């Protein structure tokens, strides 16, 4: 197997209306991705949300 796994997903960052990080949704999304076969997550990457 590859060092970091075979399926890595660049996770989007969920924000609240005031611009703060929505940690509850981030945790839900991370769990969903893990439960559906992702070997790892890329956070704070370059998915175009800047």
mmCIF file as Biopython writes it, N, C-alpha, C and O atoms, coordinates in Angstrom:
data_model
#
loop_
_atom_site.group_PDB
_atom_site.id
_atom_site.type_symbol
_atom_site.label_atom_id
_atom_site.label_alt_id
_atom_site.label_comp_id
_atom_site.label_asym_id
_atom_site.label_entity_id
_atom_site.label_seq_id
_atom_site.pdbx_PDB_ins_code
_atom_site.Cartn_x
_atom_site.Cartn_y
_atom_site.Cartn_z
_atom_site.occupancy
_atom_site.B_iso_or_equiv
_atom_site.auth_seq_id
_atom_site.auth_asym_id
_atom_site.pdbx_PDB_model_num
ATOM 1   N N  . UNK A ? 1  ? 0.841   -1.178 0.000  1.0 0.0 1  A 1 
ATOM 2   C CA . UNK A ? 1  ? 0.000   0.000  0.000  1.0 0.0 1  A 1 
ATOM 3   C C  . UNK A ? 1  ? 0.886   1.242  0.000  1.0 0.0 1  A 1 
ATOM 4   O O  . UNK A ? 1  ? 1.995   1.233  0.535  1.0 0.0 1  A 1 
ATOM 5   N N  . UNK A ? 2  ? 0.384   2.295  -0.601 1.0 0.0 2  A 1 
ATOM 6   C CA . UNK A ? 2  ? 1.116   3.557  -0.632 1.0 0.0 2  A 1 
ATOM 7   C C  . UNK A ? 2  ? 1.316   4.099  0.782  1.0 0.0 2  A 1 
ATOM 8   O O  . UNK A ? 2  ? 0.560   3.771  1.697  1.0 0.0 2  A 1 
ATOM 9   N N  . UNK A ? 3  ? 2.321   4.916  0.946  1.0 0.0 3  A 1 
ATOM 10  C CA . UNK A ? 3  ? 2.676   5.431  2.271  1.0 0.0 3  A 1 
ATOM 11  C C  . UNK A ? 3  ? 1.508   6.135  2.970  1.0 0.0 3  A 1 
ATOM 12  O O  . UNK A ? 3  ? 1.300   5.938  4.167  1.0 0.0 3  A 1 
ATOM 13  N N  . UNK A ? 4  ? 0.758   6.938  2.249  1.0 0.0 4  A 1 
ATOM 14  C CA . UNK A ? 4  ? -0.351  7.681  2.840  1.0 0.0 4  A 1 
ATOM 15  C C  . UNK A ? 4  ? -1.703  7.054  2.528  1.0 0.0 4  A 1 
ATOM 16  O O  . UNK A ? 4  ? -2.735  7.640  2.854  1.0 0.0 4  A 1 
ATOM 17  N N  . UNK A ? 5  ? -1.726  5.911  1.922  1.0 0.0 5  A 1 
ATOM 18  C CA . UNK A ? 5  ? -2.982  5.285  1.534  1.0 0.0 5  A 1 
ATOM 19  C C  . UNK A ? 5  ? -3.249  5.503  0.057  1.0 0.0 5  A 1 
ATOM 20  O O  . UNK A ? 5  ? -2.474  6.159  -0.639 1.0 0.0 5  A 1 
ATOM 21  N N  . UNK A ? 6  ? -4.330  4.958  -0.402 1.0 0.0 6  A 1 
ATOM 22  C CA . UNK A ? 6  ? -4.668  5.055  -1.823 1.0 0.0 6  A 1 
ATOM 23  C C  . UNK A ? 6  ? -5.690  6.149  -2.117 1.0 0.0 6  A 1 
ATOM 24  O O  . UNK A ? 6  ? -5.658  6.757  -3.186 1.0 0.0 6  A 1 
ATOM 25  N N  . UNK A ? 7  ? -6.587  6.398  -1.182 1.0 0.0 7  A 1 
ATOM 26  C CA . UNK A ? 7  ? -7.627  7.403  -1.404 1.0 0.0 7  A 1 
ATOM 27  C C  . UNK A ? 7  ? -7.437  8.541  -0.402 1.0 0.0 7  A 1 
ATOM 28  O O  . UNK A ? 7  ? -7.655  8.374  0.798  1.0 0.0 7  A 1 
ATOM 29  N N  . UNK A ? 8  ? -7.028  9.694  -0.917 1.0 0.0 8  A 1 
ATOM 30  C CA . UNK A ? 8  ? -6.876  10.898 -0.105 1.0 0.0 8  A 1 
ATOM 31  C C  . UNK A ? 8  ? -7.809  11.959 -0.677 1.0 0.0 8  A 1 
ATOM 32  O O  . UNK A ? 8  ? -7.862  12.152 -1.892 1.0 0.0 8  A 1 
ATOM 33  N N  . UNK A ? 9  ? -8.533  12.634 0.178  1.0 0.0 9  A 1 
ATOM 34  C CA . UNK A ? 9  ? -9.486  13.641 -0.270 1.0 0.0 9  A 1 
ATOM 35  C C  . UNK A ? 9  ? -9.095  15.007 0.264  1.0 0.0 9  A 1 
ATOM 36  O O  . UNK A ? 9  ? -8.809  15.167 1.450  1.0 0.0 9  A 1 
ATOM 37  N N  . UNK A ? 10 ? -9.087  15.994 -0.631 1.0 0.0 10 A 1 
ATOM 38  C CA . UNK A ? 10 ? -8.879  17.380 -0.211 1.0 0.0 10 A 1 
ATOM 39  C C  . UNK A ? 10 ? -10.213 17.883 0.328  1.0 0.0 10 A 1 
ATOM 40  O O  . UNK A ? 10 ? -11.141 18.158 -0.433 1.0 0.0 10 A 1 
ATOM 41  N N  . UNK A ? 11 ? -10.291 17.997 1.626  1.0 0.0 11 A 1 
ATOM 42  C CA . UNK A ? 11 ? -11.542 18.344 2.294  1.0 0.0 11 A 1 
ATOM 43  C C  . UNK A ? 11 ? -11.781 19.852 2.239  1.0 0.0 11 A 1 
ATOM 44  O O  . UNK A ? 11 ? -10.877 20.644 2.506  1.0 0.0 11 A 1 
ATOM 45  N N  . UNK A ? 12 ? -12.999 20.235 1.892  1.0 0.0 12 A 1 
ATOM 46  C CA . UNK A ? 12 ? -13.357 21.653 1.938  1.0 0.0 12 A 1 
ATOM 47  C C  . UNK A ? 12 ? -13.472 22.086 3.396  1.0 0.0 12 A 1 
ATOM 48  O O  . UNK A ? 12 ? -13.652 21.253 4.284  1.0 0.0 12 A 1 
ATOM 49  N N  . UNK A ? 13 ? -13.368 23.373 3.635  1.0 0.0 13 A 1 
ATOM 50  C CA . UNK A ? 13 ? -13.450 23.911 4.988  1.0 0.0 13 A 1 
ATOM 51  C C  . UNK A ? 13 ? -14.804 24.584 5.176  1.0 0.0 13 A 1 
ATOM 52  O O  . UNK A ? 13 ? -15.094 25.576 4.508  1.0 0.0 13 A 1 
ATOM 53  N N  . UNK A ? 14 ? -15.638 24.061 6.074  1.0 0.0 14 A 1 
ATOM 54  C CA . UNK A ? 14 ? -16.947 24.675 6.300  1.0 0.0 14 A 1 
ATOM 55  C C  . UNK A ? 14 ? -16.830 25.881 7.244  1.0 0.0 14 A 1 
ATOM 56  O O  . UNK A ? 14 ? -16.164 25.816 8.277  1.0 0.0 14 A 1 
ATOM 57  N N  . UNK A ? 15 ? -17.486 26.969 6.866  1.0 0.0 15 A 1 
ATOM 58  C CA . UNK A ? 15 ? -17.473 28.190 7.669  1.0 0.0 15 A 1 
ATOM 59  C C  . UNK A ? 15 ? -18.888 28.552 8.107  1.0 0.0 15 A 1 
ATOM 60  O O  . UNK A ? 15 ? -19.862 28.212 7.436  1.0 0.0 15 A 1 
ATOM 61  N N  . UNK A ? 16 ? -18.987 29.237 9.226  1.0 0.0 16 A 1 
ATOM 62  C CA . UNK A ? 16 ? -20.248 29.819 9.682  1.0 0.0 16 A 1 
ATOM 63  C C  . UNK A ? 16 ? -20.480 31.128 8.934  1.0 0.0 16 A 1 
ATOM 64  O O  . UNK A ? 16 ? -19.585 31.626 8.250  1.0 0.0 16 A 1 
ATOM 65  N N  . UNK A ? 17 ? -21.684 31.682 9.066  1.0 0.0 17 A 1 
ATOM 66  C CA . UNK A ? 17 ? -22.018 32.938 8.392  1.0 0.0 17 A 1 
ATOM 67  C C  . UNK A ? 17 ? -21.097 34.082 8.797  1.0 0.0 17 A 1 
ATOM 68  O O  . UNK A ? 17 ? -20.872 35.001 8.010  1.0 0.0 17 A 1 
ATOM 69  N N  . UNK A ? 18 ? -20.561 34.037 10.020 1.0 0.0 18 A 1 
ATOM 70  C CA . UNK A ? 18 ? -19.680 35.114 10.483 1.0 0.0 18 A 1 
ATOM 71  C C  . UNK A ? 18 ? -18.223 34.905 10.070 1.0 0.0 18 A 1 
ATOM 72  O O  . UNK A ? 18 ? -17.351 35.684 10.454 1.0 0.0 18 A 1 
ATOM 73  N N  . UNK A ? 19 ? -17.956 33.854 9.289  1.0 0.0 19 A 1 
ATOM 74  C CA . UNK A ? 19 ? -16.609 33.587 8.801  1.0 0.0 19 A 1 
ATOM 75  C C  . UNK A ? 19 ? -15.768 32.692 9.687  1.0 0.0 19 A 1 
ATOM 76  O O  . UNK A ? 19 ? -14.644 32.345 9.326  1.0 0.0 19 A 1 
ATOM 77  N N  . UNK A ? 20 ? -16.294 32.313 10.842 1.0 0.0 20 A 1 
ATOM 78  C CA . UNK A ? 20 ? -15.551 31.416 11.732 1.0 0.0 20 A 1 
ATOM 79  C C  . UNK A ? 20 ? -15.673 29.975 11.244 1.0 0.0 20 A 1 
ATOM 80  O O  . UNK A ? 20 ? -16.606 29.623 10.522 1.0 0.0 20 A 1 
ATOM 81  N N  . UNK A ? 21 ? -14.725 29.167 11.646 1.0 0.0 21 A 1 
ATOM 82  C CA . UNK A ? 21 ? -14.709 27.763 11.258 1.0 0.0 21 A 1 
ATOM 83  C C  . UNK A ? 21 ? -15.872 27.026 11.906 1.0 0.0 21 A 1 
ATOM 84  O O  . UNK A ? 21 ? -16.107 27.163 13.107 1.0 0.0 21 A 1 
ATOM 85  N N  . UNK A ? 22 ? -16.594 26.252 11.120 1.0 0.0 22 A 1 
ATOM 86  C CA . UNK A ? 22 ? -17.696 25.453 11.651 1.0 0.0 22 A 1 
ATOM 87  C C  . UNK A ? 22 ? -17.145 24.070 12.008 1.0 0.0 22 A 1 
ATOM 88  O O  . UNK A ? 22 ? -17.126 23.164 11.174 1.0 0.0 22 A 1 
ATOM 89  N N  . UNK A ? 23 ? -16.704 23.925 13.239 1.0 0.0 23 A 1 
ATOM 90  C CA . UNK A ? 23 ? -16.065 22.681 13.676 1.0 0.0 23 A 1 
ATOM 91  C C  . UNK A ? 23 ? -17.018 21.493 13.670 1.0 0.0 23 A 1 
ATOM 92  O O  . UNK A ? 23 ? -16.609 20.371 13.370 1.0 0.0 23 A 1 
ATOM 93  N N  . UNK A ? 24 ? -18.287 21.731 14.000 1.0 0.0 24 A 1 
ATOM 94  C CA . UNK A ? 24 ? -19.254 20.627 14.010 1.0 0.0 24 A 1 
ATOM 95  C C  . UNK A ? 24 ? -19.398 20.012 12.622 1.0 0.0 24 A 1 
ATOM 96  O O  . UNK A ? 24 ? -19.366 18.790 12.474 1.0 0.0 24 A 1 
ATOM 97  N N  . UNK A ? 25 ? -19.553 20.849 11.617 1.0 0.0 25 A 1 
ATOM 98  C CA . UNK A ? 25 ? -19.698 20.355 10.244 1.0 0.0 25 A 1 
ATOM 99  C C  . UNK A ? 25 ? -18.390 19.749 9.755  1.0 0.0 25 A 1 
ATOM 100 O O  . UNK A ? 25 ? -18.405 18.752 9.033  1.0 0.0 25 A 1 
ATOM 101 N N  . UNK A ? 26 ? -17.261 20.335 10.138 1.0 0.0 26 A 1 
ATOM 102 C CA . UNK A ? 26 ? -15.963 19.778 9.747  1.0 0.0 26 A 1 
ATOM 103 C C  . UNK A ? 26 ? -15.805 18.362 10.291 1.0 0.0 26 A 1 
ATOM 104 O O  . UNK A ? 26 ? -15.330 17.474 9.583  1.0 0.0 26 A 1 
ATOM 105 N N  . UNK A ? 27 ? -16.197 18.148 11.537 1.0 0.0 27 A 1 
ATOM 106 C CA . UNK A ? 27 ? -16.110 16.806 12.126 1.0 0.0 27 A 1 
ATOM 107 C C  . UNK A ? 27 ? -17.056 15.841 11.434 1.0 0.0 27 A 1 
ATOM 108 O O  . UNK A ? 27 ? -16.695 14.691 11.182 1.0 0.0 27 A 1 
ATOM 109 N N  . UNK A ? 28 ? -18.259 16.293 11.124 1.0 0.0 28 A 1 
ATOM 110 C CA . UNK A ? 28 ? -19.220 15.437 10.417 1.0 0.0 28 A 1 
ATOM 111 C C  . UNK A ? 28 ? -18.691 15.047 9.042  1.0 0.0 28 A 1 
ATOM 112 O O  . UNK A ? 28 ? -18.784 13.886 8.643  1.0 0.0 28 A 1 
ATOM 113 N N  . UNK A ? 29 ? -18.142 16.009 8.327  1.0 0.0 29 A 1 
ATOM 114 C CA . UNK A ? 29 ? -17.606 15.742 6.991  1.0 0.0 29 A 1 
ATOM 115 C C  . UNK A ? 29 ? -16.415 14.792 7.056  1.0 0.0 29 A 1 
ATOM 116 O O  . UNK A ? 29 ? -16.317 13.863 6.254  1.0 0.0 29 A 1 
ATOM 117 N N  . UNK A ? 30 ? -15.514 15.021 8.004  1.0 0.0 30 A 1 
ATOM 118 C CA . UNK A ? 30 ? -14.349 14.142 8.152  1.0 0.0 30 A 1 
ATOM 119 C C  . UNK A ? 30 ? -14.787 12.715 8.462  1.0 0.0 30 A 1 
ATOM 120 O O  . UNK A ? 30 ? -14.249 11.766 7.890  1.0 0.0 30 A 1 
ATOM 121 N N  . UNK A ? 31 ? -15.750 12.552 9.355  1.0 0.0 31 A 1 
ATOM 122 C CA . UNK A ? 31 ? -16.259 11.218 9.699  1.0 0.0 31 A 1 
ATOM 123 C C  . UNK A ? 31 ? -16.912 10.568 8.480  1.0 0.0 31 A 1 
ATOM 124 O O  . UNK A ? 31 ? -16.692 9.385  8.219  1.0 0.0 31 A 1 
ATOM 125 N N  . UNK A ? 32 ? -17.710 11.327 7.738  1.0 0.0 32 A 1 
ATOM 126 C CA . UNK A ? 32 ? -18.360 10.802 6.536  1.0 0.0 32 A 1 
ATOM 127 C C  . UNK A ? 32 ? -17.320 10.298 5.538  1.0 0.0 32 A 1 
ATOM 128 O O  . UNK A ? 32 ? -17.440 9.194  5.007  1.0 0.0 32 A 1 
ATOM 129 N N  . UNK A ? 33 ? -16.304 11.114 5.291  1.0 0.0 33 A 1 
ATOM 130 C CA . UNK A ? 33 ? -15.271 10.724 4.334  1.0 0.0 33 A 1 
ATOM 131 C C  . UNK A ? 33 ? -14.518 9.486  4.809  1.0 0.0 33 A 1 
ATOM 132 O O  . UNK A ? 33 ? -14.210 8.604  4.008  1.0 0.0 33 A 1 
ATOM 133 N N  . UNK A ? 34 ? -14.222 9.413  6.094  1.0 0.0 34 A 1 
ATOM 134 C CA . UNK A ? 34 ? -13.540 8.241  6.649  1.0 0.0 34 A 1 
ATOM 135 C C  . UNK A ? 34 ? -14.423 7.000  6.523  1.0 0.0 34 A 1 
ATOM 136 O O  . UNK A ? 34 ? -13.951 5.932  6.134  1.0 0.0 34 A 1 
ATOM 137 N N  . UNK A ? 35 ? -15.687 7.145  6.849  1.0 0.0 35 A 1 
ATOM 138 C CA . UNK A ? 35 ? -16.616 6.012  6.798  1.0 0.0 35 A 1 
ATOM 139 C C  . UNK A ? 35 ? -16.853 5.509  5.379  1.0 0.0 35 A 1 
ATOM 140 O O  . UNK A ? 35 ? -17.291 4.374  5.189  1.0 0.0 35 A 1 
ATOM 141 N N  . UNK A ? 36 ? -16.569 6.342  4.383  1.0 0.0 36 A 1 
ATOM 142 C CA . UNK A ? 36 ? -16.818 5.971  2.993  1.0 0.0 36 A 1 
ATOM 143 C C  . UNK A ? 36 ? -15.535 5.691  2.209  1.0 0.0 36 A 1 
ATOM 144 O O  . UNK A ? 36 ? -15.479 5.898  0.996  1.0 0.0 36 A 1 
ATOM 145 N N  . UNK A ? 37 ? -14.512 5.221  2.914  1.0 0.0 37 A 1 
ATOM 146 C CA . UNK A ? 37 ? -13.364 4.648  2.237  1.0 0.0 37 A 1 
ATOM 147 C C  . UNK A ? 37 ? -12.139 5.518  2.036  1.0 0.0 37 A 1 
ATOM 148 O O  . UNK A ? 37 ? -11.192 5.090  1.377  1.0 0.0 37 A 1 
ATOM 149 N N  . UNK A ? 38 ? -12.125 6.710  2.576  1.0 0.0 38 A 1 
ATOM 150 C CA . UNK A ? 38 ? -10.934 7.547  2.446  1.0 0.0 38 A 1 
ATOM 151 C C  . UNK A ? 38 ? -9.860  7.075  3.408  1.0 0.0 38 A 1 
ATOM 152 O O  . UNK A ? 38 ? -10.136 6.800  4.576  1.0 0.0 38 A 1 
ATOM 153 N N  . UNK A ? 39 ? -8.639  6.981  2.915  1.0 0.0 39 A 1 
ATOM 154 C CA . UNK A ? 39 ? -7.507  6.589  3.757  1.0 0.0 39 A 1 
ATOM 155 C C  . UNK A ? 39 ? -6.919  7.780  4.501  1.0 0.0 39 A 1 
ATOM 156 O O  . UNK A ? 39 ? -6.270  7.612  5.533  1.0 0.0 39 A 1 
ATOM 157 N N  . UNK A ? 40 ? -7.144  8.976  3.981  1.0 0.0 40 A 1 
ATOM 158 C CA . UNK A ? 40 ? -6.603  10.171 4.617  1.0 0.0 40 A 1 
ATOM 159 C C  . UNK A ? 40 ? -7.284  11.410 4.081  1.0 0.0 40 A 1 
ATOM 160 O O  . UNK A ? 40 ? -7.923  11.377 3.029  1.0 0.0 40 A 1 
ATOM 161 N N  . UNK A ? 41 ? -7.142  12.499 4.808  1.0 0.0 41 A 1 
ATOM 162 C CA . UNK A ? 41 ? -7.742  13.770 4.421  1.0 0.0 41 A 1 
ATOM 163 C C  . UNK A ? 41 ? -6.657  14.828 4.306  1.0 0.0 41 A 1 
ATOM 164 O O  . UNK A ? 41 ? -5.714  14.860 5.097  1.0 0.0 41 A 1 
ATOM 165 N N  . UNK A ? 42 ? -6.804  15.688 3.317  1.0 0.0 42 A 1 
ATOM 166 C CA . UNK A ? 42 ? -5.908  16.826 3.170  1.0 0.0 42 A 1 
ATOM 167 C C  . UNK A ? 42 ? -6.685  18.042 3.670  1.0 0.0 42 A 1 
ATOM 168 O O  . UNK A ? 42 ? -7.684  18.441 3.071  1.0 0.0 42 A 1 
ATOM 169 N N  . UNK A ? 43 ? -6.218  18.624 4.772  1.0 0.0 43 A 1 
ATOM 170 C CA . UNK A ? 43 ? -6.885  19.815 5.300  1.0 0.0 43 A 1 
ATOM 171 C C  . UNK A ? 43 ? -5.966  21.011 5.110  1.0 0.0 43 A 1 
ATOM 172 O O  . UNK A ? 43 ? -4.746  20.865 5.043  1.0 0.0 43 A 1 
ATOM 173 N N  . UNK A ? 44 ? -6.552  22.172 5.024  1.0 0.0 44 A 1 
ATOM 174 C CA . UNK A ? 44 ? -5.807  23.405 4.775  1.0 0.0 44 A 1 
ATOM 175 C C  . UNK A ? 44 ? -5.002  23.295 3.481  1.0 0.0 44 A 1 
ATOM 176 O O  . UNK A ? 44 ? -3.894  23.821 3.373  1.0 0.0 44 A 1 
ATOM 177 N N  . UNK A ? 45 ? -5.581  22.603 2.512  1.0 0.0 45 A 1 
ATOM 178 C CA . UNK A ? 45 ? -4.933  22.449 1.214  1.0 0.0 45 A 1 
ATOM 179 C C  . UNK A ? 45 ? -5.362  23.551 0.259  1.0 0.0 45 A 1 
ATOM 180 O O  . UNK A ? 45 ? -5.764  24.631 0.690  1.0 0.0 45 A 1 
ATOM 181 N N  . UNK A ? 46 ? -5.278  23.283 -1.003 1.0 0.0 46 A 1 
ATOM 182 C CA . UNK A ? 46 ? -5.624  24.284 -2.014 1.0 0.0 46 A 1 
ATOM 183 C C  . UNK A ? 46 ? -6.825  23.814 -2.815 1.0 0.0 46 A 1 
ATOM 184 O O  . UNK A ? 46 ? -6.677  23.372 -3.954 1.0 0.0 46 A 1 
ATOM 185 N N  . UNK A ? 47 ? -8.006  23.905 -2.232 1.0 0.0 47 A 1 
ATOM 186 C CA . UNK A ? 47 ? -9.223  23.503 -2.934 1.0 0.0 47 A 1 
ATOM 187 C C  . UNK A ? 47 ? -9.991  24.706 -3.468 1.0 0.0 47 A 1 
ATOM 188 O O  . UNK A ? 47 ? -11.161 24.585 -3.830 1.0 0.0 47 A 1 
ATOM 189 N N  . UNK A ? 48 ? -9.339  25.870 -3.518 1.0 0.0 48 A 1 
ATOM 190 C CA . UNK A ? 48 ? -9.944  27.038 -4.126 1.0 0.0 48 A 1 
ATOM 191 C C  . UNK A ? 48 ? -10.839 27.852 -3.225 1.0 0.0 48 A 1 
ATOM 192 O O  . UNK A ? 48 ? -11.607 28.678 -3.718 1.0 0.0 48 A 1 
ATOM 193 N N  . UNK A ? 49 ? -10.769 27.654 -1.923 1.0 0.0 49 A 1 
ATOM 194 C CA . UNK A ? 49 ? -11.669 28.389 -1.038 1.0 0.0 49 A 1 
ATOM 195 C C  . UNK A ? 49 ? -11.060 29.671 -0.490 1.0 0.0 49 A 1 
ATOM 196 O O  . UNK A ? 49 ? -11.702 30.374 0.291  1.0 0.0 49 A 1 
ATOM 197 N N  . UNK A ? 50 ? -9.851  29.980 -0.880 1.0 0.0 50 A 1 
ATOM 198 C CA . UNK A ? 50 ? -9.191  31.196 -0.359 1.0 0.0 50 A 1 
ATOM 199 C C  . UNK A ? 50 ? -9.770  32.442 -0.993 1.0 0.0 50 A 1 
ATOM 200 O O  . UNK A ? 50 ? -9.340  33.552 -0.678 1.0 0.0 50 A 1 
#
